[in-house]
């Protein structure tokens, strides 16, 4: 059974509050949520991985890395996923469950937002510098398809990559799969991120953000 959710958001102003520390010490301009998902403090590997980069981490965190997957096939997906994916392992917390004992559908947006933040920080984009310049980034659209639930204590991996830039919009693909076998696809989503100027109006993609597409478009 497949469930679909389509959410649209107006670009919000940047959040001036500092988000809590996370596994990759990420800082992002997307609005912070009240609670961060529990992460494993490391980044999962798919078949035929290759370490693409390491970044400085906090004293209680391990280095981040981008992994390159070759023809990764997950059960229930219609097409194999080829190319680079940034991966973040997480664990379901009790506070994320609904009355049916599964992760509430709204929580998945926080999971994929966290992975986006970690990916951007790990690739050297300084969101603090963007904010100090009076600019911002915002999520303008999120399309989600749910395939299977996550339950208490389940371990899973969130995969994210940049797939294209259309005018002022950047498209990012997300997948969530169960661990350790990755046999079950839990969710797939497509997010649209826009860059905003000092008046919070959509503007040309920031160069540092445009470079993310170049990274994911090249195999090496």
C-alpha positions in Angstrom: 0.0 0.0 0.0 1.3 3.4 -0.9 0.4 6.7 0.8 1.1 10.1 -0.8 1.4 13.5 0.9 1.9 16.8 -0.8 2.9 19.7 1.3 3.5 23.3 0.1 5.1 26.0 2.2 5.6 29.7 1.8 9.3 30.6 2.2 9.7 31.5 5.9 12.2 34.1 7.2 15.5 32.7 8.5 15.6 31.4 12.0 17.9 33.5 14.1 18.1 31.0 17.0 21.0 28.7 17.1 19.9 25.0 16.5 21.1 22.4 19.0 24.3 20.5 18.4 24.0 17.5 16.2 26.2 14.6 15.0 27.8 16.7 12.2 27.7 20.0 14.1 25.5 21.3 11.2 24.1 24.8 11.0 21.2 25.4 8.6 18.8 28.2 7.6 15.7 25.9 7.6 13.5 26.6 10.6 14.7 24.5 13.6 12.3 22.0 15.1 11.7 21.5 18.8 13.5 18.1 18.8 16.3 16.6 16.7 16.0 12.9 15.7 18.4 10.5 17.4 21.3 9.9 15.1 23.9 7.1 15.2 26.8 9.6 15.1 28.1 8.1 11.9 27.2 7.9 8.3 26.1 4.6 6.8 27.7 3.0 3.7 26.0 1.4 0.8 27.3 -1.2 -1.6 30.7 -0.2 -3.2 31.1 3.0 -1.1 33.9 5.5 -1.5 34.9 8.1 1.0 34.5 11.5 -0.6 35.3 13.9 2.2 35.7 14.4 5.9 34.9 17.5 7.9 35.7 18.6 11.3 33.3 17.3 13.9 32.6 18.1 17.5 34.4 16.2 20.2 31.5 13.8 20.7 30.9 13.1 17.1 32.5 11.2 14.3 33.5 12.6 10.9 30.8 13.0 8.3 31.2 11.5 4.8 29.5 11.4 1.5 29.2 7.9 0.1 29.0 7.0 -3.6 26.5 4.2 -4.4 26.6 2.3 -7.7 23.2 1.0 -8.8 21.7 0.8 -5.3 18.5 -1.1 -5.5 16.1 -1.1 -2.6 12.9 -3.2 -2.4 9.7 -1.5 -3.5 11.6 1.2 -5.6 10.6 1.4 -9.2 14.1 2.3 -10.4 17.6 1.7 -9.1 19.3 4.8 -7.6 22.6 5.5 -9.2 25.2 8.1 -8.2 26.2 9.8 -5.0 24.1 10.0 -1.9 24.8 11.6 1.4 23.8 9.1 4.1 22.8 9.6 7.7 21.9 6.8 10.1 19.2 7.4 12.8 17.2 5.6 15.4 13.5 6.0 16.2 12.8 7.6 19.6 9.7 6.9 21.7 8.6 10.6 21.5 8.3 10.3 17.7 5.6 7.5 17.9 1.9 8.1 17.5 -1.0 6.3 19.2 -0.5 3.4 16.9 3.1 2.7 17.9 4.6 3.9 14.6 6.5 7.1 13.7 4.1 9.9 13.1 4.0 11.0 9.5 4.9 14.6 10.4 8.2 13.4 12.0 9.6 12.2 8.7 9.9 15.8 7.5 12.3 16.4 10.5 14.3 13.3 9.5 14.9 14.4 6.0 15.5 18.0 7.1 18.2 16.9 9.4 19.9 14.9 6.6 19.8 18.0 4.4 21.4 20.1 7.1 24.1 17.6 7.7 24.8 17.3 3.9 25.1 21.0 3.4 27.4 21.5 6.3 29.6 18.6 5.4 30.1 20.0 1.9 31.4 23.2 3.2 28.4 25.5 2.9 28.5 28.0 5.8 24.9 28.9 6.5 26.1 31.3 9.2 27.8 33.4 6.5 24.7 33.3 4.4 22.6 34.6 7.3 25.1 37.4 8.2 24.9 38.6 4.6 21.2 39.1 5.1 20.4 36.2 2.8 18.4 33.0 3.6 17.4 29.6 2.4 13.9 28.1 2.7 12.0 25.0 1.9 9.2 25.9 -0.6 7.8 22.5 -1.4 7.9 18.9 -0.1 6.4 15.9 -1.9 6.4 12.7 0.2 5.4 9.1 -0.6 5.2 6.7 2.3 5.7 3.0 1.7 6.2 1.3 5.2 6.2 2.4 8.8 9.0 2.7 11.3 8.5 1.4 14.8 10.0 1.9 18.3 13.8 1.6 18.3 14.0 0.9 14.5 17.3 1.9 12.9 17.2 3.5 9.5 19.3 5.5 7.0 18.3 8.7 5.3 19.8 9.3 1.9 19.8 12.7 0.2 21.3 14.2 -3.0 20.9 17.3 -5.2 19.3 16.3 -8.5 18.9 19.6 -10.3 18.6 23.4 -10.3 15.6 25.0 -12.1 15.9 28.8 -12.1 15.9 29.9 -8.4 14.9 26.4 -7.2 17.1 23.5 -6.1 15.6 20.0 -6.2 16.8 17.4 -3.6 15.9 13.7 -3.6 15.5 11.8 -0.3 15.1 8.1 0.5 14.7 6.4 3.9 15.4 2.7 4.2 15.5 0.3 7.1 18.8 -1.0 8.5 20.8 -3.1 8.4 19.8 -4.9 5.2 18.1 -1.9 3.5 15.6 -4.2 2.0 12.6 -2.1 2.8 12.0 1.4 1.4 10.2 3.5 4.0 9.8 6.8 2.2 10.9 8.8 -0.8 10.6 12.5 -1.1 11.5 15.4 -3.3 12.2 18.8 -1.8 12.4 22.2 -3.4 14.8 24.7 -1.7 14.9 28.4 -2.7 17.5 31.1 -1.9 16.1 34.4 -0.6 17.5 37.9 -0.8 17.5 40.6 2.0 13.7 41.2 1.3 13.0 37.4 1.6 12.2 37.2 -2.1 13.5 34.3 -4.3 16.8 35.2 -5.9 19.5 33.5 -8.0 20.9 30.4 -6.5 23.9 31.2 -4.2 27.2 30.0 -5.8 28.0 27.9 -2.8 24.7 26.1 -3.1 25.0 25.7 -6.9 28.3 23.9 -6.3 26.4 21.1 -4.6 24.9 20.0 -7.9 28.4 19.9 -9.4 29.5 17.6 -6.6 26.7 15.1 -7.0 26.8 15.2 -10.8 30.4 14.0 -11.0 31.3 10.4 -10.1 34.7 11.3 -8.7 
